[in-house]
Amino acid sequence: MAGGTDDKGLSPATRLVLAGRKPEWTGPAVNPPVWRASTHLYENCAAQEAGRHVNKDGLFHYGARGGPTQWALADALTALEPGAAGTMLYPTGLAAPAMALLSVLKAGDEVLVSDNSYDPSRTIAMHALRDYGISARFFDPLNLAGFAAMITDNTRAVLLECPGSLTMEMCDIPALTAAAKARGLAVLLDNTWAGPTGFQALRHGVDLSILALSKHVGGHSDLMLGSVTANAEYYPRLRKRSLMLGQQAAPDDCALALRGLRTMGMRLERSSASALTIAEWLEGRSEVAAVLFPMLPGASGYDLWKRDFTGGCGLMTVVMAGRDAAARNRLIDELKLFGIGYSWGGFESLALAIHPERDRAEMPWPPPGFDPADRFALRLWIGLEDPADLIADLTHGLAAWAAP
Ligand SMILES: *Cc1c(COP(=O)(O)O)cnc(C)c1O
């Protein structure tokens, strides 16, 4: 987390401690209390009437616009993203790309969606937006010229995700962003994998940076939340559309997220370091065809990760060498320290069978250059356990994979 100082020269590690802790929200306590409030009371009728005409962040009005606990989290996320004008919060991570898209698109527009996007984001584009007269096409984010050629006069926005969901491709965000900006597109990036400490999205040309806070910010597998942080050009319309459609996050969950945020840097460093150790070990195993993990030197996408990112997290995909789905499932079922479950970013390790071929329009699975037999894959989230224990567990899993 060395890189990426903000305008005041403070590094992300320091900002994670300071961010959002305004005295008017915290009082004498270190953390803001949980303000559970629907109704905010006005002093008199004149104050209430005057309040109707000001609609700004950080002012008491009604619970739908949040209160100090939500404002503190939003303010913290804005402080972590140099170039940001503000942050909106949502009750799930998935609501974040939904609202970002709805704030920049209208009937008749088209959005280009990276083909390796989080599957539910693809569904929003393909189904929900289509019902509102907004069309969507998928593109291969590794094909820069192809992307630029797809932009038409109706194209209004592009949704990127880097690295890609499940298949972990790194795309050239500054180059894609430059091509998009040349045609006046809004650039949306789902930055959940690296988060604001691992990739400074807005400084690299992104307009709206999307996070599933359920992952690293929560960090303890006990809450659902999402956010979008936007620059000055896009924040006003993001805020307006989100509030118009009744989007707000619960103060209790925001307080948990603020608690998680303070240790996020350390947790991500630990998770990434353990993941690197495990990825290097897996790469040397004959049972494994490929480890898809951009922080691994020599892996696909490593050079772009090194050039543009200052961090990442312990999420990787392991492609097995041949055999079948049953063998891959035996491996997963054999693991004692890895739970089987959706999501990631918590303190505990997870393993999940994945099926990238089920939701790709343009990008083949297995990827170009792979033996077609090497297609059965699992996703690993590396938590805070001792990596030596996780390697011992995986060793048992690999033996179960190899068993006839
Ligand atoms: C998990 C995830 C989401 C959705 O977050 P939820 O809080 O689970 O709804 C969105 N984008 C990416 C990349 C994710 O991994």
Ligand as a Chemical Component Dictionary entry (heavy atoms), coordinates in Angstrom:
data_LIG
# 
_chem_comp.id                   LIG 
_chem_comp.type                 NON-POLYMER 
_chem_comp.pdbx_formal_charge   0 
_chem_comp.three_letter_code    LIG 
# 
loop_
_chem_comp_atom.comp_id 
_chem_comp_atom.atom_id 
_chem_comp_atom.alt_atom_id 
_chem_comp_atom.type_symbol 
_chem_comp_atom.charge 
_chem_comp_atom.model_Cartn_x 
_chem_comp_atom.model_Cartn_y 
_chem_comp_atom.model_Cartn_z 
_chem_comp_atom.pdbx_ordinal 
LIG C1 C1 C 0 -19.900 -9.701 -4.979 1  
LIG C2 C2 C 0 -19.786 -8.765 -6.099 2  
LIG C3 C3 C 0 -20.799 -7.848 -6.373 3  
LIG C4 C4 C 0 -22.125 -7.841 -5.628 4  
LIG O1 O1 O 0 -22.000 -7.658 -4.278 5  
LIG P1 P1 P 0 -23.106 -8.209 -3.250 6  
LIG O2 O2 O 0 -22.876 -7.403 -2.036 7  
LIG O3 O3 O 0 -22.808 -9.668 -3.083 8  
LIG O4 O4 O 0 -24.448 -7.970 -3.852 9  
LIG C5 C5 C 0 -20.610 -6.949 -7.389 10 
LIG N1 N1 N 0 -19.476 -6.952 -8.135 11 
LIG C6 C6 C 0 -18.485 -7.830 -7.903 12 
LIG C7 C7 C 0 -17.270 -7.795 -8.736 13 
LIG C8 C8 C 0 -18.607 -8.774 -6.900 14 
LIG O5 O5 O 0 -17.628 -9.651 -6.697 15 
# 
loop_
_chem_comp_bond.comp_id 
_chem_comp_bond.atom_id_1 
_chem_comp_bond.atom_id_2 
_chem_comp_bond.value_order 
_chem_comp_bond.pdbx_ordinal 
LIG C1 C2 SING 1  
LIG C2 C3 SING 2  
LIG C2 C8 DOUB 3  
LIG C3 C4 SING 4  
LIG C3 C5 DOUB 5  
LIG C4 O1 SING 6  
LIG O1 P1 SING 7  
LIG P1 O2 DOUB 8  
LIG P1 O3 SING 9  
LIG P1 O4 SING 10 
LIG C5 N1 SING 11 
LIG N1 C6 DOUB 12 
LIG C6 C7 SING 13 
LIG C6 C8 SING 14 
LIG C8 O5 SING 15 
# 
